[in-house]
Amino acid sequence: MRCPFCGQPDSKVIDSRASDEGVAIRRRRECLACEKRFTTYERIEEIPLFVVKKDGKREPFDRQKLLHGILKACEKRPVPFEELERLVDRVEKDLRNRMDQEVSSAEIGELVMDGLREIDEVAYVRFASVYRQFTDVDKFMQELQAIIRQKKD
């Protein structure tokens, strides 16, 4: 790290600690040439993630919006909030591990449905009915029958 006082490229770390709730590391450094001290911060550089909606519009990924949609599907269901947060964490981690800057809302919906299917079948059907835009009872029944078939297997 280059010294901000004399420009010397060599310094030593005197102290390191977590900062900003663990999002950054604060380091106190000392220049090996002029012996002045300065502070640096080290952060993870995240790639911005955008969601491509069905109509082609793009918007920044918002984990709170995703959690809100999942909470709606789980309304009045015996699902612990922590489990839903873990699902959102898994979905976000999966999306960020792809290293793509854009992801379709369809991909996000499929990941959420896969997770909800394991957590609570009623919440899964609720989410799927909105996500897949069931237009009639027949499509709704087809989804329910698919769940019943999976349970038998």
Backbone as numpy.savetxt, mean C-alpha at the origin, in Angstrom:
# Nx Ny Nz CAx CAy CAz Cx Cy Cz
29.79 11.59 2.33 28.93 12.77 2.33 29.83 14.00 2.33
29.59 14.90 1.41 30.41 16.11 1.27 30.09 17.10 2.39
31.11 17.67 3.00 30.95 18.65 4.09 30.35 19.94 3.53
29.28 20.46 4.15 28.67 21.70 3.67 29.52 22.94 3.97
30.54 22.81 4.83 31.37 23.95 5.22 32.63 24.08 4.35
33.35 22.96 4.17 34.61 23.04 3.43 34.58 22.25 2.12
33.56 21.46 1.90 33.42 20.71 0.65 34.20 19.40 0.62
34.86 19.06 1.68 35.63 17.82 1.75 34.68 16.62 1.62
35.05 15.61 0.81 34.14 14.48 0.59 34.10 13.46 1.73
35.00 13.54 2.69 35.06 12.53 3.75 34.51 13.05 5.07
33.63 12.25 5.66 33.10 12.57 6.99 32.85 11.25 7.70
32.69 11.34 9.02 32.38 10.13 9.78 31.06 10.34 10.51
30.33 9.24 10.68 29.06 9.28 11.38 29.33 9.20 12.88
28.79 10.17 13.62 28.96 10.22 15.07 27.77 9.57 15.77
26.58 9.81 15.22 25.36 9.31 15.85 24.30 9.07 14.78
23.53 7.99 14.93 22.40 7.69 14.03 21.20 7.34 14.87
20.02 7.82 14.43 18.78 7.45 15.12 17.61 7.60 14.16
16.55 6.87 14.45 15.34 6.96 13.64 14.70 8.32 13.84
14.10 8.82 12.78 13.43 10.13 12.83 12.14 10.03 12.03
11.23 10.97 12.23 9.96 11.00 11.50 9.24 9.67 11.59
9.09 9.17 12.81 8.38 7.92 13.08 8.96 6.73 12.32
10.26 6.69 12.20 10.94 5.56 11.56 11.02 5.64 10.05
10.55 6.73 9.46 10.56 6.89 8.01 11.92 7.37 7.52
12.68 7.99 8.39 13.99 8.52 8.01 15.01 8.18 9.09
16.28 8.26 8.73 17.36 8.09 9.69 18.12 9.41 9.75
18.25 9.93 10.96 18.98 11.18 11.19 20.41 10.81 11.56
21.38 11.40 10.87 22.79 11.10 11.16 23.53 12.40 11.48
24.25 12.38 12.58 25.18 13.48 12.92 26.52 13.06 12.37
27.14 13.95 11.62 28.42 13.66 10.99 29.45 14.70 11.39
30.70 14.30 11.27 31.81 15.21 11.52 32.76 15.14 10.34
33.10 16.30 9.82 34.03 16.39 8.69 35.42 15.98 9.17
36.10 15.15 8.41 37.44 14.71 8.78 38.49 15.78 8.51
38.16 16.78 7.70 39.12 17.85 7.40 38.97 19.02 8.36
37.79 19.64 8.41 37.61 20.85 9.23 37.01 20.57 10.61
36.60 19.33 10.85 36.06 18.86 12.13 34.75 19.53 12.54
34.07 20.19 11.61 32.75 20.75 11.90 31.71 19.64 11.78
30.61 19.81 12.53 29.56 18.80 12.54 28.34 19.29 11.76
27.67 18.33 11.15 26.44 18.63 10.41 25.51 17.43 10.46
24.26 17.65 10.10 23.23 16.62 10.17 22.75 16.26 8.77
22.56 14.97 8.53 21.97 14.51 7.27 20.78 13.60 7.60
19.89 13.48 6.63 18.74 12.59 6.76 18.73 11.62 5.60
18.46 10.37 5.90 18.40 9.34 4.88 16.97 8.81 4.83
16.38 8.82 3.64 15.00 8.36 3.45 14.94 7.37 2.29
13.95 6.50 2.34 13.70 5.60 1.22 13.02 6.41 0.12
13.52 6.26 -1.08 12.92 6.95 -2.21 11.85 6.04 -2.81
10.60 6.45 -2.65 9.50 5.65 -3.17 9.12 6.11 -4.56
8.82 5.14 -5.38 8.35 5.43 -6.73 6.88 5.82 -6.62
6.50 6.97 -7.19 5.09 7.34 -7.12 4.24 6.30 -7.86
3.10 5.98 -7.30 2.24 4.96 -7.85 0.92 5.60 -8.27
0.52 5.37 -9.51 -0.72 5.93 -10.03 -1.69 4.81 -10.40
-2.97 5.08 -10.16 -4.03 4.14 -10.48 -4.69 4.60 -11.77
-4.80 3.68 -12.73 -5.49 3.97 -13.98 -6.91 3.44 -13.84
-7.88 4.36 -13.84 -9.28 4.01 -13.65 -9.86 3.43 -14.93
-11.07 2.88 -14.82 -11.73 2.27 -15.99 -11.93 3.26 -17.12
-12.15 4.54 -16.78 -12.38 5.55 -17.82 -11.07 6.13 -18.36
-9.93 5.60 -17.90 -8.64 6.05 -18.40 -7.99 7.15 -17.58
-8.73 7.74 -16.64 -8.14 8.78 -15.79 -7.10 8.16 -14.87
-6.12 8.98 -14.52 -5.07 8.54 -13.60 -5.14 9.38 -12.34
-4.93 8.70 -11.20 -4.89 9.42 -9.93 -3.86 8.73 -9.03
-3.28 9.47 -8.10 -2.29 8.87 -7.20 -2.94 7.76 -6.35
-2.17 6.71 -6.10 -2.64 5.63 -5.24 -2.88 6.21 -3.85
-4.02 5.88 -3.27 -4.41 6.38 -1.96 -4.83 5.20 -1.10
-3.96 4.80 -0.18 -4.26 3.63 0.64 -5.46 3.88 1.54
-5.72 5.13 1.93 -6.88 5.43 2.76 -8.17 5.20 1.99
-8.17 5.56 0.72 -9.34 5.34 -0.13 -9.60 3.84 -0.28
-8.55 3.08 -0.46 -8.67 1.62 -0.57 -9.21 1.03 0.73
-8.66 1.47 1.86 -9.13 0.97 3.15 -10.59 1.33 3.37
-10.99 2.53 2.97 -12.38 2.96 3.13 -13.33 2.04 2.35
-12.96 1.68 1.13 -13.78 0.78 0.32 -13.90 -0.60 0.94
-12.81 -1.09 1.50 -12.82 -2.40 2.16 -13.67 -2.34 3.43
-13.55 -1.24 4.17 -14.36 -1.07 5.39 -15.84 -1.08 5.06
-16.23 -0.47 3.96 -17.64 -0.47 3.53 -18.12 -1.90 3.31
-17.29 -2.70 2.65 -17.66 -4.08 2.37 -17.77 -4.91 3.66
-17.01 -4.53 4.67 -16.98 -5.28 5.93 -17.89 -4.69 7.00
-18.70 -3.72 6.61 -19.59 -3.08 7.57 -20.47 -4.12 8.26
-20.53 -4.04 9.59 -21.33 -4.93 10.43 -20.91 -6.40 10.31
-19.66 -6.61 9.98 -19.10 -7.97 9.91 -18.06 -8.11 11.01
-17.89 -9.33 11.54 -16.93 -9.53 12.63 -15.49 -9.65 12.15
-15.02 -8.61 11.48 -13.65 -8.61 10.94 -12.85 -7.56 11.68
-11.76 -7.95 12.34 -10.93 -6.97 13.06 -10.30 -5.96 12.11
-10.29 -4.71 12.53 -9.72 -3.62 11.73 -8.27 -3.91 11.37
-7.52 -4.49 12.30 -6.11 -4.79 12.06 -5.93 -5.74 10.87
-6.88 -6.66 10.72 -6.80 -7.61 9.61 -7.01 -6.88 8.27
-7.89 -5.90 8.28 -8.12 -5.12 7.06 -6.90 -4.26 6.74
-6.27 -3.70 7.76 -5.05 -2.93 7.53 -3.95 -3.82 6.96
-3.87 -5.06 7.45 -2.87 -5.99 6.92 -3.16 -6.30 5.45
-4.44 -6.41 5.10 -4.80 -6.65 3.70 -4.36 -5.47 2.83
-4.63 -4.27 3.28 -4.22 -3.08 2.52 -2.69 -3.05 2.42
-1.99 -3.38 3.50 -0.52 -3.43 3.47 -0.03 -4.43 2.42
-0.66 -5.62 2.39 -0.26 -6.65 1.42 -0.50 -6.18 -0.01
-1.66 -5.56 -0.25 -1.99 -5.07 -1.59 -0.98 -4.00 -2.01
-0.73 -3.03 -1.12 0.20 -1.95 -1.46 1.61 -2.50 -1.69
2.05 -3.42 -0.85 3.38 -4.01 -1.00 3.48 -4.74 -2.34
2.45 -5.49 -2.68 2.43 -6.22 -3.95 2.53 -5.23 -5.12
1.77 -4.15 -5.06 1.79 -3.17 -6.15 3.15 -2.49 -6.26
3.73 -2.11 -5.13 5.03 -1.42 -5.16 6.16 -2.36 -5.57
6.04 -3.65 -5.24 7.08 -4.61 -5.63 7.12 -4.84 -7.13
6.06 -4.50 -7.82 6.02 -4.65 -9.27 6.91 -3.63 -9.96
7.23 -2.56 -9.26 8.09 -1.50 -9.77 7.48 -0.78 -10.98
6.18 -0.89 -11.16 5.49 -0.13 -12.20 4.96 1.15 -11.58
4.96 2.23 -12.33 4.43 3.48 -11.81 2.92 3.56 -11.96
2.36 2.72 -12.84 0.92 2.72 -13.04 0.37 1.32 -12.87
-0.80 1.27 -12.25 -1.50 0.00 -12.06 -2.98 0.24 -12.31
-3.63 -0.71 -12.91 -5.05 -0.52 -13.21 -5.89 -0.76 -11.97
-7.02 -0.09 -11.90 -7.93 -0.30 -10.78 -8.43 -1.74 -10.78
-8.48 -2.38 -11.95 -8.91 -3.77 -12.05 -7.94 -4.69 -11.30
-6.64 -4.44 -11.45 -5.65 -5.26 -10.74 -5.79 -5.10 -9.23
-6.00 -3.88 -8.79 -6.17 -3.62 -7.36 -7.41 -4.34 -6.85
-8.50 -4.24 -7.60 -9.74 -4.90 -7.21 -9.58 -6.40 -7.08
-8.86 -7.02 -8.01 -8.64 -8.46 -7.95 -7.82 -8.85 -6.71
-6.79 -8.05 -6.41 -5.98 -8.34 -5.22 -6.82 -8.23 -3.95
-7.67 -7.21 -3.88 -8.53 -7.03 -2.71 -9.51 -8.18 -2.60
-10.12 -8.57 -3.72 -11.09 -9.67 -3.67 -10.43 -10.97 -3.24
-9.22 -11.22 -3.71 -8.50 -12.44 -3.28 -8.31 -12.44 -1.77
-7.94 -11.28 -1.22 -7.75 -11.18 0.22 -9.04 -11.29 0.99
-10.08 -10.61 0.53 -11.37 -10.65 1.23 -12.00 -12.03 1.19
-11.77 -12.77 0.12 -12.32 -14.13 0.01 -11.83 -14.99 1.18
-10.58 -14.77 1.59 -10.00 -15.54 2.69 -10.44 -15.01 4.05
-10.73 -13.71 4.13 -11.07 -13.08 5.41 -12.54 -13.25 5.77
-13.44 -12.91 4.82 -14.87 -12.95 5.11 -15.62 -13.03 3.78
-16.36 -14.13 3.59 -17.04 -14.36 2.31 -18.14 -13.33 2.04
-18.84 -12.90 3.08 -19.89 -11.89 2.89 -19.28 -10.58 2.43
-18.19 -10.17 3.06 -17.50 -8.95 2.66 -16.98 -9.08 1.23
-16.50 -10.27 0.90 -16.03 -10.53 -0.46 -17.15 -10.31 -1.47
-18.32 -10.89 -1.21 -19.45 -10.75 -2.14 -19.89 -9.29 -2.23
-19.91 -8.59 -1.11 -20.28 -7.17 -1.13 -19.31 -6.38 -2.01
-18.02 -6.60 -1.79 -17.01 -5.87 -2.56 -17.11 -6.23 -4.04
-17.26 -7.53 -4.32 -17.35 -7.99 -5.70 -18.57 -7.42 -6.40
-19.68 -7.30 -5.68 -20.90 -6.78 -6.31 -20.73 -5.34 -6.76
-19.99 -4.56 -6.00 -19.72 -3.17 -6.39 -18.62 -3.13 -7.44
-17.55 -3.87 -7.20 -16.39 -3.85 -8.09 -16.75 -4.38 -9.49
-17.45 -5.51 -9.52 -17.80 -6.12 -10.81 -19.10 -5.57 -11.39
-19.72 -4.68 -10.66 -20.94 -4.00 -11.10 -22.00 -4.99 -11.57
-22.39 -5.89 -10.65 -23.46 -6.84 -10.97 -24.70 -6.06 -11.36
-25.23 -6.36 -12.54 -26.40 -5.63 -13.02 -27.71 -6.37 -12.78
-27.60 -7.66 -12.46 -28.82 -8.41 -12.17 -28.53 -9.53 -11.17
-29.59 -10.16 -10.73 -29.48 -11.20 -9.70 -28.75 -12.42 -10.23
-28.85 -12.70 -11.53 -28.19 -13.88 -12.10 -26.68 -13.82 -11.94
-26.11 -12.67 -12.22 -24.65 -12.53 -12.06 -24.26 -12.66 -10.59
-25.08 -12.12 -9.73 -24.84 -12.22 -8.28 -24.87 -13.69 -7.86
-25.87 -14.42 -8.34 -26.00 -15.85 -8.00 -24.83 -16.66 -8.55
-24.35 -16.32 -9.75 -23.20 -17.02 -10.31 -21.99 -16.89 -9.39
-21.79 -15.70 -8.85 -20.66 -15.47 -7.95 -20.83 -16.28 -6.67
-22.04 -16.30 -6.13 -22.32 -17.09 -4.92 -22.11 -18.58 -5.18
-22.55 -19.06 -6.33 -22.37 -20.48 -6.66 -20.89 -20.83 -6.81
-20.10 -19.90 -7.33 -18.66 -20.13 -7.44 -18.03 -20.27 -6.06
-18.50 -19.47 -5.11 -17.98 -19.56 -3.73 -18.36 -20.91 -3.14
-19.59 -21.33 -3.35 -20.07 -22.61 -2.81 -19.28 -23.77 -3.41
-19.01 -23.71 -4.70 -18.21 -24.77 -5.35 -16.80 -24.83 -4.75
-16.20 -23.66 -4.50 -14.85 -23.62 -3.94 -14.83 -24.22 -2.53
-15.89 -23.99 -1.77 -15.95 -24.53 -0.41 -16.03 -26.05 -0.43
-16.71 -26.61 -1.43 -16.86 -28.06 -1.54 -15.56 -28.74 -1.95
-14.71 -28.02 -2.68 -13.45 -28.60 -3.18 -12.42 -28.68 -2.12
